[in-house]
Amino acid sequence: MRDQSTQLIHHAYTPPEGFSAPQPGVFKASTVFFPSAAAMRSREWKDKSAYTYGLHGTPTTYTLEERLCALEGGLQCVLAPSGLSAVTLVAMALLAAGDEVLIPDNAYAPNKAFAQGELKAWGISHCFYDPMRASDLADKIGAQTRLVWLEAAGSVTLEFPDLCELVRTCRSAGVPTALDNTWGAGLAFAPFDLAPGLAEPLAVDISVHALTKYPSGGGDVLMGSVITRDPALHLKIKLTHMRLGLGVGANDAEAVLRALPSMALRYQAHDRRARTLAQWCLSQDVFAQVLHPALSASPGHAHWAALCGSDLGGAAGLFSVIFRPDVDPQRVDAFCDALKLFKIGYSWGGPISLVVPYDLASMRGTWPEHLARGTLVRFSAGLEAVSDLQADIAQALRHAMA
């Protein structure tokens, strides 16, 4: 008889097949067993037809990848440890020394910082373009341009570009596009079918999504995804993903899988609250400008309406305000400090409302003409009652402006 310690490791019991429940199983593994040496040599992980090592996929991560493809309309997906790592993965897979990447000036700041830091050190140049002028993008695409980033709506200032025209511009130049689709989340619009009805779909080449936000929904998971429809492009990204050793934890994948069924409902709830609060902020004379794509005066509103429609569910839960220029930054900080329900913190998409003051001048090369002068504050509407959130903003304004 085998020793007890050996039996504990090599116990013969296997649970019966056929167990089915609302949530998929959670598989944790680094090592994956093969039935034979021949099987070890013949198994292929790149097309999800088999398992070879935990880092390359488990039933849990394969399931999440396929459900995310269904959400965004893609065909292939890889998971990354964060939204930012998904962004940097795309750049490292597609760019080499001598290449150039174009990034919208209102993009997610760490994406710009990665270009200014690591990419520059690797001999990859970058240029920031005005996303509200497709002509500016067209003028800046050059012979060495190998990737164009898109973002809708813009990070922090929430301008909504003419995404279709930007994609057409890149397509005519033969340059691939990568969209940061975290705001749209696969729900506001379809990144791989931007103009339904066309014989040939108008689509981005790559959709990057910070699953940390709406897919997770709890403010407790860091994860990103890169989704494509082109097998060759996907393989290029997947091989870089493998060589970088990127992976996600099984419990984090489980958390996102559990949250996905309620994602559309939560997205709409965040959206309703943000629209209501943004509309109310228009009546407060301390704000020089309120930024939200669904507001008719917000930059790019017409582009948002054309792509996303006016129905609830197409504008996420973010809005920003710009205080009048006579309100000094210290008073704006006092306003943020006085908020009780809105917590000061980065990210968004969770149940708790958040607020962050930004120094916009340090984030842009020049101050955009379509933005009022003053200190900007971005709000993320959580799932609290909108009346309580409105009252919280009102009391903080009274406190800071007294």
C-alpha positions as CSV (number, residue, x, y, z in Angstrom):
1,M,0.0,0.0,0.0
2,R,1.2,3.5,-0.8
3,D,2.2,5.8,1.9
4,Q,-0.5,8.1,3.2
5,S,1.3,11.3,1.9
6,T,1.5,9.7,-1.6
7,Q,-2.2,8.8,-1.5
8,L,-3.1,12.4,-0.6
9,I,-1.4,13.6,-3.8
10,H,-2.3,10.7,-6.1
11,H,-5.8,9.9,-4.8
12,A,-7.8,8.0,-7.5
13,Y,-11.2,9.7,-6.9
14,T,-12.6,11.8,-9.8
15,P,-15.9,13.6,-9.4
16,P,-18.6,12.6,-11.8
17,E,-19.0,14.6,-15.0
18,G,-22.2,16.5,-15.8
19,F,-22.1,19.1,-13.0
20,S,-23.8,22.3,-14.2
21,A,-24.5,25.5,-12.4
22,P,-25.0,29.2,-13.1
23,Q,-21.4,30.1,-12.7
24,P,-18.6,28.3,-14.6
25,G,-15.9,26.4,-12.6
26,V,-12.8,28.1,-11.4
27,F,-9.7,26.3,-12.6
28,K,-6.3,27.2,-11.0
29,A,-3.2,25.9,-12.6
30,S,0.3,26.5,-13.6
31,T,1.1,22.9,-14.5
32,V,-1.3,21.1,-16.8
33,F,-1.2,17.2,-17.1
34,F,-0.8,15.4,-20.4
35,P,-1.9,11.8,-20.9
36,S,1.3,11.0,-22.9
37,A,4.4,12.5,-24.3
38,A,2.9,12.4,-27.8
39,A,-0.1,14.4,-26.5
40,M,2.3,16.9,-24.9
41,R,4.0,17.5,-28.3
42,S,0.7,17.7,-30.3
43,R,-1.4,20.0,-28.1
44,E,-1.9,23.6,-29.3
45,W,-3.0,26.4,-27.1
46,K,-3.1,29.3,-29.6
47,D,-6.5,28.4,-31.0
48,K,-8.0,27.3,-27.6
49,S,-8.3,23.7,-28.8
50,A,-6.2,22.3,-25.9
51,Y,-4.4,23.2,-22.6
52,T,-0.7,23.2,-22.2
53,Y,0.2,25.5,-19.3
54,G,-1.9,27.6,-17.0
55,L,-0.4,30.9,-18.3
56,H,-1.7,30.1,-21.8
57,G,-5.3,29.4,-20.7
58,T,-7.6,27.4,-18.5
59,P,-11.3,26.6,-18.9
60,T,-12.0,29.7,-16.8
61,T,-10.0,32.1,-18.8
62,Y,-11.1,30.6,-22.2
63,T,-14.7,31.1,-21.1
64,L,-14.1,34.7,-20.1
65,E,-12.3,35.5,-23.4
66,E,-15.1,34.1,-25.5
67,R,-17.8,36.0,-23.6
68,L,-15.9,39.2,-24.0
69,C,-15.7,38.5,-27.7
70,A,-19.5,38.2,-27.8
71,L,-19.8,41.5,-25.8
72,E,-17.6,43.6,-28.2
73,G,-18.3,41.7,-31.4
74,G,-14.7,40.4,-31.8
75,L,-13.4,36.9,-32.7
76,Q,-10.2,36.6,-30.6
77,C,-9.3,37.8,-27.1
78,V,-6.3,37.8,-24.8
79,L,-6.5,38.8,-21.1
80,A,-3.9,41.1,-19.4
81,P,-3.3,41.9,-15.7
82,S,-4.7,45.4,-16.1
83,G,-6.1,47.8,-18.6
84,L,-2.8,49.6,-18.9
85,S,-0.9,46.3,-19.5
86,A,-3.4,45.6,-22.4
87,V,-2.5,49.0,-23.9
88,T,1.2,48.5,-23.6
89,L,0.9,44.9,-25.0
90,V,-0.6,46.3,-28.2
91,A,2.2,48.8,-28.6
92,M,4.9,46.2,-28.0
93,A,3.3,43.7,-30.4
94,L,2.9,46.1,-33.3
95,L,5.8,48.6,-33.0
96,A,9.6,48.4,-33.5
97,A,12.4,50.9,-33.6
98,G,11.9,53.5,-36.3
99,D,8.1,53.2,-36.2
100,E,5.7,55.9,-35.1
101,V,2.5,55.8,-33.1
102,L,-0.2,58.5,-33.1
103,I,-2.2,59.1,-29.9
104,P,-5.2,61.5,-29.4
105,D,-4.2,64.4,-27.2
106,N,-7.1,63.7,-24.8
107,A,-6.2,60.0,-24.4
108,Y,-5.7,58.0,-21.2
109,A,-2.6,59.7,-19.6
110,P,-0.6,56.5,-18.9
111,N,-0.9,55.6,-22.6
112,K,0.8,58.9,-23.5
113,A,3.3,58.5,-20.7
114,F,4.3,55.0,-22.1
115,A,5.0,56.6,-25.5
116,Q,7.0,59.4,-23.9
117,G,9.0,57.0,-21.8
118,E,9.6,53.4,-22.8
119,L,8.6,53.7,-26.5
120,K,10.9,56.7,-27.0
121,A,13.7,54.9,-25.3
122,W,13.2,52.0,-27.7
123,G,13.5,54.2,-30.7
124,I,9.7,54.5,-31.4
125,S,8.5,58.0,-32.0
126,H,5.0,59.4,-31.2
127,C,2.8,62.3,-32.0
128,F,-0.3,63.6,-30.4
129,Y,-3.2,64.6,-32.7
130,D,-6.4,66.5,-32.2
131,P,-9.1,63.8,-32.1
132,M,-11.8,66.4,-32.9
133,R,-10.3,67.1,-36.3
134,A,-9.9,64.2,-38.6
135,S,-7.9,66.4,-40.9
136,D,-5.2,66.8,-38.1
137,L,-4.9,63.1,-37.9
138,A,-4.7,62.8,-41.7
139,D,-1.9,65.4,-41.8
140,K,0.1,63.6,-39.1
141,I,0.0,60.1,-40.5
142,G,3.4,59.6,-42.1
143,A,5.4,56.9,-43.8
144,Q,6.6,55.5,-40.5
145,T,3.2,55.5,-38.8
146,R,2.3,51.9,-37.8
147,L,-0.4,52.4,-35.2
148,V,-3.1,55.0,-34.4
149,W,-4.8,55.0,-31.0
150,L,-8.5,56.1,-30.7
151,E,-10.5,56.9,-27.7
152,A,-14.2,57.6,-27.4
153,A,-15.1,59.5,-25.3
154,G,-11.8,61.2,-24.4
155,S,-10.3,60.5,-21.0
156,V,-11.2,63.1,-18.4
157,T,-12.6,65.8,-20.8
158,L,-15.1,63.4,-22.5
159,E,-15.0,64.9,-26.0
160,F,-16.6,62.5,-28.5
161,P,-14.7,62.3,-31.8
162,D,-16.1,61.4,-35.2
163,L,-14.9,57.9,-34.7
164,C,-16.1,56.7,-38.1
165,E,-14.2,59.4,-39.9
166,L,-11.0,58.7,-37.9
167,V,-11.2,55.0,-38.8
168,R,-11.8,55.8,-42.4
169,T,-8.8,58.1,-42.4
170,C,-6.5,55.4,-41.0
171,R,-8.0,52.7,-43.3
172,S,-7.3,54.9,-46.4
173,A,-3.7,55.2,-45.2
174,G,-3.3,51.5,-44.4
175,V,-2.6,52.1,-40.7
176,P,-4.1,49.8,-38.1
177,T,-6.3,51.3,-35.3
178,A,-6.5,50.5,-31.7
179,L,-9.5,51.8,-29.7
180,D,-9.5,52.2,-25.9
181,N,-13.1,51.0,-25.6
182,T,-13.3,51.1,-21.8
183,W,-15.9,54.0,-21.8
184,G,-18.1,52.3,-24.4
185,A,-17.6,48.9,-22.8
186,G,-19.0,47.1,-25.8
187,L,-22.5,48.5,-24.9
188,A,-22.5,52.1,-26.1
189,F,-21.5,51.1,-29.6
190,A,-20.1,48.2,-31.5
191,P,-16.3,48.8,-32.2
192,F,-16.2,46.2,-35.0
193,D,-19.3,47.5,-36.7
194,L,-19.3,51.3,-36.4
195,A,-21.7,51.8,-39.4
196,P,-24.2,49.0,-39.6
197,G,-25.5,48.2,-43.0
198,L,-22.3,48.6,-45.0
199,A,-21.2,45.8,-47.2
200,E,-17.8,45.9,-45.6
201,P,-18.0,46.7,-41.9
202,L,-16.4,49.9,-40.7
203,A,-14.4,48.6,-37.8
204,V,-11.4,49.3,-35.6
205,D,-8.7,46.7,-35.8
206,I,-8.2,46.3,-32.1
207,S,-10.4,47.0,-29.1
208,V,-8.7,47.4,-25.7
209,H,-10.9,47.3,-22.6
210,A,-10.0,47.9,-19.0
211,L,-12.1,45.1,-17.4
212,T,-11.3,46.8,-14.1
213,K,-14.2,49.1,-14.8
214,Y,-17.7,48.0,-15.9
215,P,-17.1,44.3,-16.5
216,S,-15.8,43.9,-13.0
217,G,-18.2,46.4,-11.4
218,G,-16.8,46.0,-7.9
219,G,-13.7,48.2,-7.8
220,D,-11.7,45.2,-6.7
221,V,-10.3,43.6,-9.8
222,L,-7.5,44.7,-12.1
223,M,-7.7,43.2,-15.6
224,G,-7.6,44.2,-19.3
225,S,-8.5,42.6,-22.6
226,V,-7.3,42.9,-26.2
227,I,-9.9,41.9,-28.8
228,T,-9.5,41.5,-32.6
229,R,-11.2,40.0,-35.6
230,D,-8.1,39.4,-37.8
231,P,-6.4,36.0,-37.1
232,A,-3.0,37.2,-38.2
233,L,-3.1,40.3,-36.1
234,H,-4.4,38.3,-33.1
235,L,-1.6,35.8,-33.4
236,K,1.0,38.6,-33.4
237,I,-0.5,40.0,-30.2
238,K,-0.9,36.6,-28.7
239,L,2.7,35.6,-29.3
240,T,3.9,38.9,-27.7
241,H,1.5,38.2,-24.8
242,M,3.1,34.8,-24.4
243,R,6.6,36.0,-24.5
244,L,5.9,38.7,-21.9
245,G,4.4,36.1,-19.6
246,L,1.2,38.0,-19.1
247,G,-1.6,36.2,-17.2
248,V,-4.5,36.7,-14.9
249,G,-5.6,35.0,-11.7
250,A,-8.4,32.5,-11.8
251,N,-10.3,34.2,-9.0
252,D,-10.1,37.5,-10.8
253,A,-11.4,35.9,-13.9
254,E,-14.2,34.3,-11.8
255,A,-15.1,37.8,-10.4
256,V,-15.5,39.2,-13.9
257,L,-17.5,36.2,-15.1
258,R,-19.9,36.6,-12.2
259,A,-20.3,40.3,-12.9
260,L,-20.9,40.1,-16.7
261,P,-24.5,39.1,-16.6
262,S,-25.5,42.3,-14.7
263,M,-23.2,44.6,-16.7
264,A,-25.7,46.0,-19.1
265,L,-28.1,46.8,-16.2
266,R,-25.3,48.4,-14.2
267,Y,-24.1,50.4,-17.2
268,Q,-27.6,51.8,-17.7
269,A,-27.9,52.7,-14.0
270,H,-24.6,54.5,-14.0
271,D,-25.6,56.3,-17.2
272,R,-28.9,57.5,-15.8
273,R,-27.3,58.9,-12.7
274,A,-24.5,60.7,-14.6
275,R,-26.9,62.3,-17.1
276,T,-29.2,63.5,-14.3
277,L,-26.3,65.0,-12.3
278,A,-24.6,66.5,-15.4
279,Q,-27.9,68.2,-16.3
280,W,-28.3,69.6,-12.8
281,C,-24.7,70.9,-12.8
282,L,-25.6,73.0,-15.9
283,S,-27.8,75.1,-13.5
284,Q,-24.9,75.9,-11.1
285,D,-23.3,79.1,-12.1
286,V,-20.0,78.1,-10.4
287,F,-19.3,75.8,-13.3
288,A,-18.1,77.4,-16.5
289,Q,-18.7,74.1,-18.5
290,V,-20.2,70.7,-18.0
291,L,-18.8,67.9,-20.1
292,H,-20.9,64.9,-20.9
293,P,-21.4,63.5,-24.4
294,A,-25.2,63.4,-24.1
295,L,-25.4,67.2,-23.3
296,S,-26.1,69.1,-26.5
297,A,-23.4,71.7,-25.8
298,S,-20.7,69.1,-24.9
299,P,-17.9,68.8,-27.5
300,G,-18.6,66.1,-30.0
301,H,-22.3,65.6,-28.9
302,A,-23.4,65.2,-32.5
303,H,-20.8,62.5,-33.1
304,W,-22.0,60.7,-29.9
305,A,-25.7,60.9,-31.0
306,A,-24.9,59.6,-34.4
307,L,-23.0,56.6,-33.1
308,C,-24.6,55.8,-29.8
309,G,-28.1,57.2,-30.1
310,S,-29.9,59.1,-27.5
311,D,-31.4,56.2,-25.6
312,L,-30.2,55.4,-22.1
313,G,-27.4,52.9,-22.0
314,G,-25.1,54.8,-24.4
315,A,-23.1,57.3,-22.3
316,A,-21.5,55.5,-19.4
317,G,-21.3,57.1,-15.9
318,L,-18.7,59.8,-16.2
319,F,-19.1,63.5,-16.4
320,S,-16.7,66.4,-15.8
321,V,-17.1,70.0,-14.7
322,I,-14.8,73.0,-15.2
323,F,-15.0,75.6,-12.4
324,R,-15.1,79.3,-13.3
325,P,-11.5,80.6,-13.7
326,D,-12.1,82.9,-10.7
327,V,-12.4,79.8,-8.4
328,D,-8.9,79.0,-7.3
329,P,-7.6,75.4,-7.3
330,Q,-7.5,75.4,-3.5
331,R,-11.2,76.1,-3.3
332,V,-11.8,73.3,-5.8
333,D,-9.8,70.9,-3.6
334,A,-11.9,72.1,-0.6
335,F,-15.0,71.2,-2.7
336,C,-13.7,67.6,-3.3
337,D,-12.7,67.2,0.3
338,A,-16.2,68.2,1.4
339,L,-17.9,65.5,-0.6
340,K,-19.2,62.7,1.6
341,L,-20.6,60.1,-0.8
342,F,-18.2,60.8,-3.7
343,K,-14.9,59.4,-2.6
344,I,-11.6,60.8,-4.0
345,G,-10.1,58.1,-6.0
346,Y,-9.1,57.0,-9.5
347,S,-11.0,54.5,-11.8
348,W,-14.7,54.2,-12.2
349,G,-17.5,51.7,-12.9
350,G,-17.9,50.5,-9.3
351,P,-20.8,50.9,-6.9
352,I,-19.2,53.9,-5.1
353,S,-19.2,57.3,-6.7
354,L,-15.8,58.8,-7.2
355,V,-14.3,62.3,-7.9
356,V,-10.9,63.5,-9.0
357,P,-9.6,67.1,-9.6
358,Y,-7.2,67.3,-12.6
359,D,-4.6,69.8,-13.6
360,L,-5.6,69.9,-17.3
361,A,-2.9,72.3,-18.3
362,S,-0.2,69.7,-17.4
363,M,-2.0,67.1,-19.5
364,R,-2.3,68.9,-22.8
365,G,0.2,70.5,-25.1
366,T,-2.1,73.5,-25.6
367,W,-5.4,74.4,-24.0
368,P,-8.2,73.1,-26.3
369,E,-10.3,75.9,-27.8
370,H,-13.5,73.9,-27.0
371,L,-12.8,73.8,-23.3
372,A,-13.5,76.6,-20.9
373,R,-10.6,77.9,-18.7
374,G,-10.7,76.8,-15.1
375,T,-10.0,73.8,-12.9
376,L,-11.5,70.5,-14.1
377,V,-13.1,67.9,-11.8
378,R,-14.3,64.5,-13.1
379,F,-17.1,62.6,-11.4
380,S,-17.9,58.9,-11.7
381,A,-21.5,58.2,-10.8
382,G,-21.8,55.1,-8.7
383,L,-25.0,53.2,-7.8
384,E,-26.2,55.4,-4.9
385,A,-29.5,57.2,-5.2
386,V,-29.2,60.1,-7.6
387,S,-31.0,62.4,-5.2
388,D,-28.4,61.7,-2.5
389,L,-25.5,62.3,-4.9
390,Q,-27.0,65.6,-6.1
391,A,-27.4,66.7,-2.5
392,D,-23.8,65.7,-1.8
393,I,-22.5,67.9,-4.6
394,A,-24.8,70.8,-3.5
395,Q,-23.6,70.7,0.2
396,A,-19.9,70.5,-0.9
397,L,-20.4,73.5,-3.1
398,R,-22.0,75.5,-0.3
399,H,-19.0,74.5,2.0
400,A,-16.3,75.4,-0.6
401,M,-17.9,78.6,-1.9
402,A,-18.8,80.0,1.6
